[in-house]
């Protein structure tokens, strides 16, 4: 299991987050730049001033504190050139414009609070296109490498990069150049109502393949799909080479942002089809496209005990058409840009694994041909990797800003406990047990059976029976004649029932006796209650006659409150 552990404190959530090297997972980055490119001489693009100035933009998101995925697009306006060729497909002389799309993974090295350097690698699609009069277009895939630095200030950073593109076809071609521009990291939780926090956030150790129900900030979605495409009647070269409807395949990668309802996603597909018109010797029209979208995920029902989401998204797409003849030779190329919209559903089927079904609409307002709209129906499998969980924080006073997993999260030493209070005299609660006056009272030879006589209860009952009421009535004059006397009422039960139940039953029986005496005028503070449950039987045989003797309240004189017991007059 691949894992990378870290703990990071995210920056204060402002409208525009800082651009430090280490960002919280799911942080969005958006930037624009101007570019300078030196093309390999093998392209045959000898411009008037020997190199090309262009401009572009990038979008990406952090998947871990120092790692981000990003895509950028560059456009080079038309410039005078002698021409270009690729596999025998040429662009005649005249003004030539170029563009490229790049996708890469980038690692940032912090140098301090603000600056950082970074390196990245990925892939690039580069193309050249002649003007409307000259015509012609070529494209090529290759690898892309990058090194640069960020200098952040006030939520915005200056970013400067050096780039190298390598295209392996036709003995290999190297282009190099530079980009410089501004980059920001907007906090979607604040901008889109996700509930930003003004306090630093600590993240739990990062794991790529632990148990996951729903996406977390920084979760990466990687997947593949098959699709059926309904090509527009103008998809290709209008009236000459249009792709027939048919099957294709592709892949996607996305990053869930700081508010994981939002996902930045890029995808690409390839759809090799026949030429619908079979004109001008063109037999095949192979279509491919790359798109970048911002998706919104609505949590839905649980599928196979996993969270599922309904997805809507919108963004931009670049669609390309390559034309071949019956011999399999490339005879032309066309591309255009447009908008892309998506609606779909993600069904969780296993840990970090989901089925994905999408409908995609690509609209290209091509300026050379009629506008065209392609519709794709997709189905495939996605894997959800990584994602950051909030750290459980330390709860001890003064340590709330560090994670609970930190070795510094320890309980502060407790103050020494206060000395126990002195034991009080059991015969006189107003003096201590060590007082010489704490002596047992001299009890006169008085028959106290009327005071201490037990009462009995029915099975599993705590109500006072008539015979028990008579016994309690006999105690009342004794208690009235001795107002300082304290009595302990001890509730008991027979052996049937659990220990816990019998303790509670004994307590209810003692309380019933006290309540009866209080209702007949005896002060409540003269009684102590205790339950022994089944612990003190007076009979140990296992029959009803014996159990009846154990279902009782005993009465103990704790203190008489005077030097002698007074016998009531009626006795």
N, C-alpha and C positions, 0 to 999 in steps of 0.2 A: 504494500500500500504506500503510494507516494504521499509524502507529507512535508510541509515546510512550516516550522513553528516560529512564531514571532509574537511580540506584544508591542503595540504602537499606540501612542496617544494622538488622536486626530486633532486637527487645528480647529480653532473656534469657528462655528458655522456662521459665516457672513453671507451676504448676497452673492458675492464672488469669493470662493475659497482661495486660499493661498496656493502658490505654485511651487512648494518645496519638493525636494526629491522624493520624500516618503509621503504618500497620500493614503487616506482611508480607502479601503476597497470599495469600488463602486463610484469613486469620484469621476465625474465627467470632465473631459478636457476638450476645448474648442479653440482653434487658432487659424490665423491667416498669415500669408507670407508672400514675399517676392523671391524670385529664383533666378539664378544664373546657371546655364548648362553649357558644357563643352561636349559636343557630340563627336563620337568616333568618326574618323575620316572615311571609314568604310561605308558610311551611310551616303556619302556623296552630297552632303548638305553643306555647301560652302556659302555661308551667308555673307552679306555685305560686310559685317563687322566681325565675322569669325566665330561668334558664339551667340547665344540666345538668351534674352531676358523674358521672363514670364511671371506668372502669379498663380496662387492657388490657396487651398484651405485644407484643414485637417480636422478630424474628430476622433475621439478615442475615449477609453475608460481604464481606470486602474483595476487590476485583478488581484493585486497584493500590494503592500505598501510601496515597494520600489519597482513593481512590474506593471506595465500597461500595454494594452493592445490599441493600435491606432491605424487609421486609414487616411490617406491624403490624395488629393487630385491636383494636377498641375496643368496649366494651359499656356502654350507659347503662341502668341499671335502670329499671323502670317508674315513671313519674311522672304526676301528674294533668295532663291536657291537654285543650284544647277540641276537638282533632281534627287531622287532616292530610289533604291530598289530593295526588294526582299524576295528571295526565292524566284527571281525572274519577273516579279510584279513591280513595275516601276511607277514613279511619279514623274511626270515630265517637268521640265524647267518652269520656273515661274514662282509665284508666292506659295510657300508651303507653311502650313500651321501644324503644330504638334500638341499632343497631350499625353499624359500618363496617369495611371492609377497605381497606387502602392498600398500594400498592407504589411504590417510588421509587428513584431513584439520588441519592446524597448525596456532596458534596465537602467535605472538612474542611480548614480553614486552621489550621496550628499557631500558637499564640501564645507558646509556651515549652515547657518540658519536660513540663508536665502539662495546662494548659488548651488548648482549641481551640474554634473556632467552625465551624459547618457550615451549608450550604444544600442543599436537595434539592427535587426535583420528580418528579411521577409521576401516577398515577391513583387514584381512590377509588370504592368502591361503598358507598352509604349506604342504609339502610332503616329503616323504622319499622313497628311491629307493635302492634296492640291486644291487650288482655288476652283471656282465653279467652271471657269473656262478651260483650265488645264485638266482637271479631274484626276482620278487615281487616288488610292489609299493603300497603306501597308500597316501592319502591326506585328508585334513580336513580344513574347513572354520572356522574362528573365528573373534574375535575383537582384536583391536590393540590400545594400548595407548603409549604415548611418552612424555618425558620431557627432556629438554637439554638446551644447551647454544651455542651461536655463539661468536667468537672473531674475528673481522674483521681487516685486515691490507692489504693495497696496492691492493685493488680489490679482495682479496681472504680472506676467513674466515675459521678458524678452528671450526669445529662443533663436539660436543660430545653429545650423546643421551643415555638415559636409556630407555629400552623398556619392555613392558609386553604384552604377547599374551595370550588370553583366548579362549579355544576351548570347547564349551558346551557339546559335545557328550561324551558318556562313562563316566558319572559322573563328567565331567569337567576336563580339564587339563590346567595348567599354565606353560608357559615358560617365562623366563626373560633373559635379556642380555643387552649388551651395544654396541654402535657403535662409532667410532671416525674416522674423515677424513677431507678432504678439500672440500670447496664449493665455486663456483664462480657464478657470475651473468653477463654473456655476454650481451652486448647491441646489439640486432639484427638490430636496425636501422643503426648502424655503420658497423657491420660485413657483413650485407646483402644488403647494399646500400639503406636503408630506409630514410636516411637523419637525422642523429643525430644532436642534438643541443648542443652547448657548454654553453648555458645559463640555469639557473634553470627554471624549468617549474612549474607553479602553476596549480592546478587542481580545477575544479568547484566542488561545493557540490555534493557528491556521491549519486546517486539514483539507486535503483535496478529495478524499473519498470516504468520509465518515457518513453517519446516518443523516439524511436530509429529507424533509417533507416538502417544504416550499422554498423557492429561491431566496438567497440572502444577498446583501450587498457584495459585489465582486464575484458572484457565481458566474462561471463561464459555461455557456451552452454550445456544445459541439455536436453536429449532426449531419447526416446525409439524407437524401430524398430522391425519389423518382417522381417524374411529373409528366403530365399530358398538356401540351400547349396548343391553344387555338390561335394560330397566327393570323394577323390582319392581312387583308388583301393587298396592302401596300408594304408588307414587311419584307424589305430587301431593296430591290431596284424596281420601282413602280412599272408594271407592265412587262418586265423582262425576267426578273429572277425573284420569285417569292417562295418562301419556305412553306411546305405543306404541313398541315397539322400532324402532330405525332409525339412520340415518347422522347424524353430526355432525362438527364440526371444531374445532380449537383450536390453542393454542401453548404453549410452555414456555420458561422461562429458569432456568438453574441456575449455581451457582458451586462449583467443586471446592475443597475446604478445604486447610488446611496439610498434612494427610495426604490426598493426592489419591485415595485409595480411597473417601473420603467426599465426597458432594456434597449441598449444600442446593439444593432445586429447588422452584419454584412453577409451576403450570400452570392453564389455564382452558380450558373448552370451551363450545360452544353447540350445542344439538341441537333443531332445530325439528320437532316431531312432532304427529301427530293425537291426539285424545282417544280412548283405547281404548273408553271407555264411551259417548261421544257423548250425555252426559246434561246436563240443566239448561241447554241452549243452548250449552254449551262445545264447540267443535269442535277447538281446537288447545291443546296443552300444550307450551309452549316451555321446555326445560330448559337451564340453564347452571349451571356449578359452578366454584369456585376451590379449589385444594388446595395445601398446602405439605407437603413431605416431606423427610426425611433419607434419602438413598440410599447404599447400599454397593455398590461396583463390584469384581467379581472378574475379574482379567485372564484372558482365554481365548486361544484359538488366534488365529493371524494370518489375516485375511481380506483378500484383494487386497493383501498385503504391508503391512497396517496392523493395529495392535493392536485387539482387540475385547474387550468386557467384558460379563459377565452382571450384571444389576442387580436388587437387591431394595431396597425402600424402604417407609417407613411414616410417616404424619403425620395431618393433619387436613384436612377438606374442608367447604365450605359449598355446599349444593346448593339451587338456587332453581327454582321453577316459576311461569311466567306463563300465565294462562288467557285465551283469546280466543274470541269468538263468530264466527258465520259472516260477519259484516260486517267482521271484522278489528279490532274494538274490544277493548281490554283490559277484562276483567271480574273480575279477581282475581289474587292473587299469594300464593305460599306459599314458605317456605324453612325449612331446618333444617341443623343441624351434625352432624358425625360424624367417624368415622375413615376413613382411606384407606390401602390397601396396594397395592404395585406389584411386579411381576416382569417383567423384560424383558431385551433384548439390544441392544447397540450394536455395529454392524458398520462398521469403518472402510473407506471406499471410495476416499478421496482425501485429500490434505493437508487436515487440519482439517475434514473432511466425513465424516459417518457416516449410515448407515441406522439407524433406531431402531424397534423393535417392542416393545410393552408390553401386558400384561394388567393392568387396574386394578380393584380391588374397593372400592367406597364403601359404608360401613355407617352409616346414620343412625338412632339410637334416638329417633325423634320422639316427644315426650311427648303430642302431640295425636292422632296417628294411630298405627297399628301401625308397628313398626320396619320399615325397608325397606333393601334392599341392591341397588345397581345394579352391573352388570358391564360394563366397557368393553374392547374390543379395538382397539388403536391401531397405526398405522403411519405413519412420516413421515421427515423429513430433519432432521438436526441439524448445526449449524456450531459448531466449537470455536474460540473467540477468546481471544487473550492467553495468560496463564500465565507463571509466573516460574521461571527456571532458576537454580540456584546459580552464583555467579560463580566463575571460575577465579582462585584466589588467587595472590598473589606468593609465590615460593619462596625469595627471598633472605633470609638471616638477618636477623632484626629487622624485616622488612617483611611478615611473614605475615598481618597483619591488614588489608592493603589489596588491592584487586583487581589482577590482572595487567594489566588495561587502563589502570590509573592511570599518568600520566606520572611519578609518583614511584617506580614499580617499576623501578628501574635497579640494575644490579649495582654493589656497592661497589667502590671502587678496590682493585686487587690490590697486595699488597706487592711491592717490586722483587725480581726473581728473584735467588737466591744466585749468587755468581760461579762460573763453571765450574771444576771441579777441574783442577789442572795436568795437562798431558799427561805420560804416563809413558814411560819409555825402552822402546823396542821390543826392545832387546837385554837389558835387565835391569829387570824390572817393579818392583824395589824402589827405583829412583831415578827422578827426573823427566827429561823429555827435555832440559831446560836444563842438567842436571848435566854438567860437563866430562867426567865418567867415562862418559857415555853414548856409547860408541864401538862401532862394528861390530867384532865379534871377527875376529881374523886366522885365517882358515880355512886349514888345511894343505891341500896338494895331495893330497886324498883323493878317490877316486872314490865319490861318494855316490849313484850310480845305484840301488843296492840299497834306499836309503832313499826316494828320490824317484820310483822307477819307478811308473807308473800301473797301475791294475787296470781291467778292463772288465766290462760287464754285458750281459745279454740285453735285448731290447726290452721296455720297460715293466716291468722287474724291478729289484729292489734286493737280491736274494739273492746271496751270494758263490759264484761258480762255482769249480770245482776249480782252474782255472788262476789265478784271482784269489787263492785260498787259498794256492797255492804262492808267489805274489809276496809276500803278506803274511807268510808264514812266514819268508821271507828277511829281512824288515825287523826281525823280533823280536830277533835277537842284536845288531843295530846299536843298537836302542833300549835294550837291556839294558846294553850297554857304555857308553852315553852317557846316564846317568840324568837329566841336566839338560837334555837336548834337548827342545824343543817342536816339534810338527809341526802344520801346518794342512792339513786334508783338504778338498779342493775337489770337490764333487759336480757332475757335468755330465750333460746329456741331449742327444739328437739333436733335430732341428728339428721333429719330428712332435709334435703336442699343443699345447695353449694355453700361454702364458707362465706362467700361475699353476700349471698342473699340472706343467710341467717344473721349475719352481723347487722345488716340493714333492718331486718325484721325485729331484732332485739332492740335496736334504737327506736323504732316506731312504738314498740310496746312500752318502753320507759317514758317516751314523750306522751303517750296516752294517759299514763298514770299521773304524770306531772300536770297535764292539762286539766284533768278531773279535779285535782286538789286546788289548782289555781282558780278554777271556776267556782270553787266553794270557799274562796276568801283567803287562801294561803298565798303569801308573797312568792312570786316566781323565782326571785334571786336566792331562795333558801334551798334550792334543789340542784344537785349535780347529776348529770345523766351519763351512763356508760352502757355499752353493749358488749356482751361476751359471746354472742351467737350461740353455738353449740359446744363451746369450750368447757363449760362448767355444769355438766349434768349432775343431778342428784340421784338418778337411777340410770343404770347402764343396760338394762334388758331391752330387747327389740320388740316391744309390743305397745299397744295403745295406752295401757294403764301406766306404763313407765314413761312414755312420751308425754302424757298429760302433766306429769310432775315436773318435766323439764321446760314446758311452755309457761314461763312465769316471769314476774318481776320480783326481785329481792330488794329490801329496803335496809340501808345501813346508816346508823347514826354517825355522822362525821364529827360533829361537835355539838355539845348541849348548850353552849353560849352562856352558861352560868355555873355556879358551884354545885348545882344539883338539878335533878329532873323533878319538875312539878307535876303531881298527879292531878288530873282534872277532877272537878267535884263529883261528877256522876260515877266515877270509878270508886 
